[in-house]
Amino acid sequence: MYQPDANSKFTILTCVENSKKTGGGVSDVALQLHKNFLANNISAILISGSHTNLLPYQYDAGLKAEKLKDFKLKKEENYIIHIHGLWTPFVFLVYLFAKKNKIKLIISPHGMLEPWAMNHKFWKKKLAWVLYQKKILKDADLIIVNSQKEEKAVSCIGLRIPVVVINNGVDVTHIPKSFLPAPSNKTVMFLSRLSPVKGLPDLIEAWSLLPINHGYTLKIYGHADAGYENELKDLIKTFNVKNSVSIEGPVFEEEKWIAYDHASIFILPSYSENFGIVVAEALWVGTPVITTFATPWDCLTNEGIGWQVENDSLQIRDVLTKAMSLGDSELIEMGKKASKYSKDQFNWSEIINHYVNSYHWVLGNRSKKINNLNSYKY
């Protein structure tokens, strides 16, 4: 639990373009930060564009932050603007607001500087980089990333920026009071945004290469990018796996946690992840995880709680075969270790301290220690 410092008061303006449930990992982290600030009596306002329902202390800035000019600042207050995400007009206008009002600026890129992300829609991002995005990053007082892998990507862009690594946390608000180990369900689960970066074509092809009569089903959960669900359905037909593969749509809150609990194995075959909160969630409830070396989850093999492979359908097939051959007792034992590891590493009550210390540091209180700070600027 965060212990407030009576001598240093500030207000965090958490800024995220999309705060809907379907907003993906960027939305998830921004919302969880805001909720935890309020729970710890930290002065905070969530500034967003697209949203479903306004939360306590949330300001509707408009889809492109066009209403932000009407936001009233208190003269006696210390503000910090923390932008989540890159590349959009919303981010640019929030940046201009920060500069105009001389407010300290922190940016969380959420994987948007990873090589895969930078190459996706390359020319559009190249133009944005020249016009405004490079300057926004250069003028930031601190960059917060969520893994050592993402920190490396930021260091490669050639700007001298202070960077701190802080884990994401698991939101346990809607977890049922008890879970029952369920490896005998023989279900492999995928949950994330359905988009090309997530490696689903590799997974579907790998599934088609599994031994006949393996007895498992693959359930794919998540909100799809426009038109992408139909592409996946076509692949399922092409590879003739419609009897054992299903697209289930998005799940939220308690329904999401029940899906995790009913899975024997979780899989995320992504081509790029700065963190991958779904991995931490699956581990939390004791579901072993398969993912790729393109994600920052080398702890899976190091801790004996899952597997990592290359982005290759044959390797995914082989690791699926290995995982699916384990007996119930082996999966349960692995799951117990997975749950302990996740609860030790991804607990918001501890993580919130790292964020608050970083905010103090930005305001000039260098007595606050920050873990994993790489001072490229100082």
C-alpha positions as CSV (number, residue, x, y, z in Angstrom):
1,M,0.0,0.0,0.0
2,Y,1.3,3.4,-0.9
3,Q,2.1,5.7,2.0
4,P,1.5,9.4,1.0
5,D,4.2,12.0,1.6
6,A,2.5,14.9,3.2
7,N,5.3,17.3,2.1
8,S,4.9,16.7,-1.7
9,K,1.4,16.9,-3.2
10,F,0.7,16.6,-6.9
11,T,-2.0,15.6,-9.3
12,I,-1.5,13.0,-12.0
13,L,-3.2,13.6,-15.3
14,T,-3.4,10.1,-16.9
15,C,-4.0,10.7,-20.6
16,V,-5.1,7.9,-22.9
17,E,-6.9,8.2,-26.2
18,N,-9.1,5.1,-25.8
19,S,-10.3,4.1,-22.4
20,K,-12.9,1.6,-23.6
21,K,-12.8,-2.1,-22.5
22,T,-11.9,-2.9,-26.0
23,G,-9.0,-0.5,-26.0
24,G,-6.5,-3.2,-25.4
25,G,-3.4,-3.2,-23.2
26,V,-2.9,0.6,-23.4
27,S,-6.4,1.2,-22.0
28,D,-6.0,-1.6,-19.4
29,V,-2.9,-0.1,-17.9
30,A,-4.1,3.5,-17.9
31,L,-7.4,2.5,-16.3
32,Q,-5.7,0.4,-13.7
33,L,-3.2,3.1,-12.8
34,H,-6.1,5.6,-12.4
35,K,-8.1,3.2,-10.2
36,N,-5.1,2.5,-8.0
37,F,-4.2,6.2,-7.6
38,L,-7.7,6.8,-6.3
39,A,-7.6,3.8,-4.1
40,N,-4.4,5.1,-2.5
41,N,-5.7,8.6,-2.1
42,I,-3.5,10.0,-4.7
43,S,-4.9,13.0,-6.6
44,A,-5.5,11.9,-10.1
45,I,-7.7,12.7,-13.2
46,L,-8.1,10.4,-16.2
47,I,-8.2,12.4,-19.4
48,S,-9.5,10.3,-22.4
49,G,-11.1,10.6,-25.8
50,S,-13.0,7.5,-26.7
51,H,-14.7,5.9,-23.7
52,T,-17.7,3.8,-22.6
53,N,-18.6,5.1,-19.2
54,L,-16.9,8.0,-17.4
55,L,-15.1,6.8,-14.2
56,P,-14.7,8.9,-11.1
57,Y,-12.4,11.9,-11.8
58,Q,-12.4,11.4,-15.5
59,Y,-12.4,14.2,-18.0
60,D,-13.8,13.8,-21.6
61,A,-11.2,15.5,-23.8
62,G,-12.9,14.6,-27.1
63,L,-11.7,12.1,-29.7
64,K,-8.7,14.2,-30.6
65,A,-8.3,16.0,-27.3
66,E,-10.0,19.1,-28.8
67,K,-11.8,19.8,-25.5
68,L,-8.6,19.7,-23.4
69,K,-8.2,23.5,-23.9
70,D,-11.2,23.9,-21.6
71,F,-9.7,21.8,-18.8
72,K,-9.2,24.0,-15.7
73,L,-5.9,23.9,-13.9
74,K,-5.5,25.0,-10.3
75,K,-2.7,27.5,-9.9
76,E,-1.5,26.1,-6.6
77,E,-1.3,22.5,-7.8
78,N,1.7,20.5,-9.1
79,Y,0.6,18.6,-12.2
80,I,2.2,15.7,-14.0
81,I,0.9,14.6,-17.4
82,H,1.4,10.9,-18.1
83,I,0.6,10.1,-21.7
84,H,-0.1,6.4,-22.6
85,G,0.5,5.7,-26.3
86,L,2.0,7.4,-29.3
87,W,1.4,8.4,-32.9
88,T,-2.1,10.0,-32.7
89,P,-3.5,13.6,-32.9
90,F,-4.7,13.0,-29.3
91,V,-1.2,12.5,-28.1
92,F,0.1,15.6,-30.0
93,L,-2.6,17.9,-28.5
94,V,-2.0,16.6,-25.0
95,Y,1.7,17.3,-25.5
96,L,1.0,20.9,-26.7
97,F,-1.2,21.4,-23.6
98,A,1.6,20.2,-21.4
99,K,4.1,22.5,-23.0
100,K,1.8,25.5,-22.9
101,N,1.2,25.1,-19.2
102,K,4.8,24.1,-18.4
103,I,3.7,20.7,-16.9
104,K,6.1,17.8,-16.4
105,L,5.6,15.2,-19.1
106,I,5.9,11.4,-18.8
107,I,5.3,9.0,-21.7
108,S,4.5,5.3,-21.7
109,P,5.0,4.0,-25.3
110,H,3.3,0.6,-24.6
111,G,5.4,-1.2,-27.2
112,M,4.8,1.4,-29.9
113,L,8.5,1.8,-30.4
114,E,9.2,-1.9,-30.8
115,P,10.7,-2.9,-34.2
116,W,7.5,-4.7,-35.4
117,A,5.3,-1.7,-34.4
118,M,7.7,0.8,-36.0
119,N,7.6,-1.2,-39.3
120,H,3.8,-1.6,-39.3
121,K,2.4,1.3,-41.5
122,F,6.0,2.4,-41.8
123,W,5.6,5.5,-44.0
124,K,2.8,6.9,-42.0
125,K,4.8,6.6,-38.9
126,K,7.9,7.9,-40.6
127,L,6.0,11.1,-41.4
128,A,4.6,11.4,-37.9
129,W,8.1,10.9,-36.5
130,V,9.4,13.8,-38.5
131,L,6.4,16.1,-37.9
132,Y,5.9,15.6,-34.2
133,Q,6.5,12.3,-32.5
134,K,10.3,12.6,-32.2
135,K,10.0,16.0,-30.6
136,I,7.4,14.8,-28.1
137,L,9.7,12.0,-26.9
138,K,12.7,14.3,-26.9
139,D,10.9,16.8,-24.7
140,A,9.6,14.2,-22.2
141,D,10.9,14.3,-18.7
142,L,10.7,10.5,-18.3
143,I,9.8,7.5,-20.3
144,I,8.2,4.6,-18.4
145,V,8.4,1.1,-20.1
146,N,7.1,-2.2,-18.9
147,S,10.0,-4.6,-19.6
148,Q,13.7,-4.7,-20.2
149,K,12.9,-5.7,-23.7
150,E,10.9,-2.5,-24.3
151,E,13.7,-0.4,-22.6
152,K,16.1,-1.8,-25.2
153,A,13.8,-0.7,-28.0
154,V,13.6,2.8,-26.6
155,S,17.4,3.0,-26.3
156,C,17.7,2.1,-30.0
157,I,15.8,5.2,-31.2
158,G,18.8,7.4,-30.6
159,L,17.3,9.9,-28.2
160,R,18.9,10.7,-24.8
161,I,15.9,10.2,-22.6
162,P,15.7,9.0,-18.9
163,V,13.9,5.6,-19.0
164,V,12.5,3.6,-16.1
165,V,11.2,0.0,-16.2
166,I,8.0,-0.8,-14.2
167,N,6.1,-4.0,-14.5
168,N,2.4,-4.0,-15.2
169,G,0.1,-5.3,-12.6
170,V,-2.8,-7.7,-12.6
171,D,-6.3,-6.3,-11.8
172,V,-7.9,-8.8,-9.4
173,T,-11.2,-6.8,-9.0
174,H,-13.4,-9.4,-10.7
175,I,-11.6,-12.6,-9.9
176,P,-14.0,-15.1,-8.3
177,K,-13.3,-16.0,-4.7
178,S,-12.0,-19.5,-5.5
179,F,-10.8,-21.4,-8.5
180,L,-10.6,-25.2,-9.1
181,P,-7.6,-26.6,-11.0
182,A,-9.0,-27.7,-14.4
183,P,-6.3,-29.1,-16.6
184,S,-8.6,-32.0,-17.5
185,N,-10.7,-29.6,-19.6
186,K,-8.1,-30.0,-22.3
187,T,-8.5,-26.5,-23.6
188,V,-5.8,-24.2,-25.0
189,M,-6.8,-20.6,-24.7
190,F,-5.7,-17.4,-26.5
191,L,-6.9,-14.0,-25.3
192,S,-5.8,-10.7,-26.7
193,R,-6.7,-8.3,-29.4
194,L,-7.2,-10.2,-32.7
195,S,-4.7,-8.5,-35.0
196,P,-1.8,-9.5,-37.3
197,V,0.8,-8.8,-34.6
198,K,-0.6,-11.6,-32.4
199,G,0.6,-14.4,-34.6
200,L,-2.8,-16.2,-34.9
201,P,-2.2,-17.5,-38.5
202,D,0.9,-19.3,-37.1
203,L,-1.1,-20.8,-34.3
204,I,-3.9,-22.0,-36.5
205,E,-1.4,-23.6,-38.9
206,A,0.4,-25.2,-36.0
207,W,-2.9,-26.6,-34.7
208,S,-3.6,-28.2,-38.0
209,L,-0.2,-30.0,-37.8
210,L,-0.9,-31.6,-34.4
211,P,-1.3,-35.4,-34.1
212,I,-4.8,-36.6,-34.9
213,N,-7.1,-37.2,-31.9
214,H,-5.1,-35.1,-29.5
215,G,-8.3,-34.4,-27.6
216,Y,-7.8,-30.7,-27.1
217,T,-9.8,-27.7,-28.2
218,L,-8.4,-24.2,-29.0
219,K,-10.6,-21.2,-27.9
220,I,-9.7,-17.8,-29.3
221,Y,-11.0,-14.8,-27.2
222,G,-10.7,-11.2,-28.0
223,H,-11.9,-8.1,-29.8
224,A,-11.0,-8.1,-33.5
225,D,-9.5,-5.4,-35.6
226,A,-11.9,-4.5,-38.4
227,G,-12.3,-7.4,-40.8
228,Y,-9.7,-9.6,-39.2
229,E,-12.1,-12.0,-37.6
230,N,-13.3,-13.1,-41.0
231,E,-9.7,-13.6,-42.1
232,L,-9.2,-15.9,-39.2
233,K,-12.4,-17.8,-39.9
234,D,-11.2,-18.4,-43.4
235,L,-7.9,-19.8,-42.1
236,I,-9.7,-22.1,-39.8
237,K,-11.6,-23.5,-42.8
238,T,-8.5,-23.6,-45.0
239,F,-6.6,-25.6,-42.4
240,N,-9.6,-27.8,-41.7
241,V,-9.6,-27.3,-37.9
242,K,-13.1,-25.9,-37.4
243,N,-14.1,-28.9,-35.3
244,S,-11.5,-28.1,-32.6
245,V,-10.9,-24.3,-33.0
246,S,-13.4,-21.6,-32.2
247,I,-13.5,-17.8,-32.1
248,E,-15.3,-16.9,-28.9
249,G,-15.3,-13.1,-29.0
250,P,-14.2,-10.7,-26.2
251,V,-14.6,-11.6,-22.5
252,F,-14.4,-9.2,-19.6
253,E,-14.4,-9.1,-15.8
254,E,-15.5,-12.3,-14.1
255,E,-16.2,-14.0,-17.5
256,K,-12.6,-13.5,-18.5
257,W,-11.2,-15.1,-15.3
258,I,-13.5,-18.1,-15.6
259,A,-12.2,-18.6,-19.1
260,Y,-8.6,-18.5,-17.8
261,D,-9.5,-21.0,-15.1
262,H,-11.2,-23.4,-17.5
263,A,-8.1,-23.5,-19.7
264,S,-5.3,-26.1,-19.3
265,I,-2.8,-24.0,-21.3
266,F,-2.6,-20.4,-22.4
267,I,-0.9,-19.3,-25.6
268,L,0.2,-16.0,-27.0
269,P,2.2,-16.4,-30.2
270,S,2.9,-12.7,-30.7
271,Y,5.4,-11.1,-33.1
272,S,5.8,-8.2,-30.6
273,E,4.8,-7.5,-27.0
274,N,6.2,-4.8,-24.7
275,F,4.7,-6.8,-21.8
276,G,1.6,-8.9,-22.4
277,I,-0.7,-8.5,-19.4
278,V,-2.7,-11.6,-20.4
279,V,0.3,-13.7,-19.7
280,A,0.5,-12.4,-16.1
281,E,-3.2,-12.9,-15.7
282,A,-3.1,-16.5,-17.0
283,L,-0.2,-17.3,-14.6
284,W,-2.0,-15.6,-11.7
285,V,-4.7,-18.3,-11.8
286,G,-2.3,-21.1,-12.4
287,T,-2.5,-21.6,-16.1
288,P,0.9,-22.5,-17.7
289,V,1.8,-20.3,-20.7
290,I,3.3,-20.7,-24.2
291,T,4.6,-17.6,-25.9
292,T,7.3,-16.5,-28.3
293,F,10.8,-15.1,-27.9
294,A,9.3,-11.8,-29.3
295,T,7.8,-11.3,-25.9
296,P,9.6,-10.4,-22.7
297,W,8.7,-13.7,-20.9
298,D,11.9,-15.6,-20.6
299,C,10.9,-16.2,-17.0
300,L,8.5,-18.9,-18.2
301,T,11.3,-21.4,-18.9
302,N,13.6,-20.0,-16.1
303,E,10.9,-20.6,-13.5
304,G,9.4,-23.7,-15.0
305,I,6.0,-22.2,-15.6
306,G,5.7,-22.3,-19.3
307,W,7.6,-22.3,-22.7
308,Q,9.0,-19.9,-25.2
309,V,9.5,-20.6,-28.9
310,E,10.3,-18.8,-32.2
311,N,7.5,-17.3,-34.3
312,D,7.3,-20.5,-36.4
313,S,4.3,-22.8,-36.9
314,L,6.4,-26.0,-36.6
315,Q,8.0,-24.9,-33.3
316,I,4.6,-23.9,-32.0
317,R,3.2,-27.3,-33.0
318,D,6.1,-29.0,-31.2
319,V,5.7,-27.1,-27.9
320,L,1.9,-27.6,-28.0
321,T,2.5,-31.3,-28.4
322,K,4.8,-31.3,-25.5
323,A,2.5,-29.3,-23.2
324,M,-0.6,-31.3,-24.2
325,S,1.2,-34.5,-23.4
326,L,1.6,-33.5,-19.7
327,G,-0.7,-35.2,-17.2
328,D,-3.1,-33.4,-14.9
329,S,-0.7,-33.6,-11.9
330,E,2.2,-32.1,-13.9
331,L,0.0,-29.2,-15.2
332,I,-1.4,-28.6,-11.7
333,E,2.1,-28.5,-10.2
334,M,3.4,-26.1,-12.9
335,G,0.3,-24.0,-12.3
336,K,0.9,-23.6,-8.6
337,K,4.4,-22.3,-9.3
338,A,3.0,-20.0,-12.0
339,S,0.4,-18.5,-9.7
340,K,3.0,-17.8,-6.9
341,Y,5.3,-16.2,-9.4
342,S,2.7,-13.9,-10.8
343,K,1.3,-12.9,-7.4
344,D,4.9,-12.0,-6.3
345,Q,5.8,-10.0,-9.4
346,F,2.6,-8.3,-10.7
347,N,0.8,-7.0,-7.6
348,W,-0.5,-3.5,-8.0
349,S,-0.2,-2.7,-4.3
350,E,3.6,-2.9,-4.8
351,I,3.8,-1.6,-8.4
352,I,2.0,1.7,-7.5
353,N,4.9,2.7,-5.3
354,H,7.3,2.5,-8.3
355,Y,5.0,4.9,-10.3
356,V,4.7,7.3,-7.4
357,N,8.4,7.4,-6.8
358,S,8.9,8.1,-10.5
359,Y,6.5,11.0,-10.3
360,H,8.4,12.4,-7.3
361,W,11.7,12.0,-9.2
362,V,10.3,14.0,-12.2
363,L,9.3,16.8,-9.8
364,G,12.8,17.0,-8.6
365,N,12.8,14.8,-5.5
366,R,15.9,12.8,-6.2
367,S,15.8,11.2,-2.8
368,K,13.1,8.9,-4.2
369,K,14.8,5.7,-5.4
370,I,13.7,4.4,-8.8
371,N,14.4,0.8,-9.8
372,N,15.8,0.1,-13.2
373,L,16.4,3.8,-14.1
374,N,18.6,4.3,-17.2
375,S,19.5,8.0,-17.3
376,Y,20.2,8.5,-21.0
377,K,19.7,12.2,-20.5
378,Y,21.5,13.0,-17.3
